[in-house]
Amino acid sequence: MIGLIGGSGLYGIPGFEVSERRRVETPYGLPSDDFLIGELSGRPVAFLPRHSSRHNIPPHKVNYRANIRGFRDLGAERVIAVSAVGGINSGLRPGEIVLLSQIIDFTKSRVNTFYDGDDVVHVDFTEPYCPELRESLVRASESVGISLRDSGTYVCVEGPRLETAAEIAFFSSMGADVVGMTGMPEAVLARESELCYAALAVVTNLAAGISPARLTTREVVETMNRSAGDVNALLTAAVGLIPPSRGCRCGEALKDAGM
């Protein structure tokens, strides 16, 4: 099974044949919503809207552990996530899609591990995104003719407020390309769960101090709506191109950590 996480504005995928809506209870509570289970491109898929289908869960309140555990309990081995981001790199414009390659974590109060008890686990996070999934997404973009920036560094902030101009200038000096509020701890929890994980970031606005206008939620939603067709086409093609069996090391993360 392949898991898909929808960000702001992405609550369904045309062509996704839903056969079941399943509530999954986990040791960490309930995920953001019921999982939609069905087929896409002839492959079994589980879809979850990160902020719920009502979009009533802000980034700092998402139960990331329950979401990722839910995918694992459903039998998923791979997860592709979509999120809305602000553009920091001067070469990015609203509507562009970035296939993330690195992440910087500036969150503050989120539970960021499954191992907060007696077990001491340090998973390797040198490459936070699965290379095999990323390759499938690059091939998908080529097959459907959709432009995709094939690398980018995402800086994750706590939210729910937007950033100051000084913060964006600082993130830019560190080499960040985009800024968002949901990439962590989602990515590292997937690694701890030995799930392959990749992320598409849709640039919905220029970040604070770069944009000449005030930042609004309306701008984010409108840009996501305009980009939804391209995102859906990429996901649909990528699901069909993912190899049947895994050839990466994501499934050995705990073994590599000495577990």
Secondary structure as GFF3:
##gff-version 3
##sequence-region A 1 259
A	DSSP	beta_strand	2	6	.	.	.	ID=ss1
A	DSSP	beta_strand	17	22	.	.	.	ID=ss2
A	DSSP	beta_strand	35	40	.	.	.	ID=ss3
A	DSSP	beta_strand	43	49	.	.	.	ID=ss4
A	DSSP	three_ten_helix	59	61	.	.	.	ID=ss5
A	DSSP	alpha_helix	64	73	.	.	.	ID=ss6
A	DSSP	beta_strand	78	87	.	.	.	ID=ss7
A	DSSP	beta_strand	97	99	.	.	.	ID=ss8
A	DSSP	beta_strand	102	106	.	.	.	ID=ss9
A	DSSP	alpha_helix	131	144	.	.	.	ID=ss10
A	DSSP	beta_strand	153	157	.	.	.	ID=ss11
A	DSSP	alpha_helix	165	173	.	.	.	ID=ss12
A	DSSP	beta_strand	178	180	.	.	.	ID=ss13
A	DSSP	alpha_helix	186	192	.	.	.	ID=ss14
A	DSSP	beta_strand	196	206	.	.	.	ID=ss15
A	DSSP	alpha_helix	217	241	.	.	.	ID=ss16
A	DSSP	three_ten_helix	250	252	.	.	.	ID=ss17
A	DSSP	alpha_helix	253	256	.	.	.	ID=ss18
###
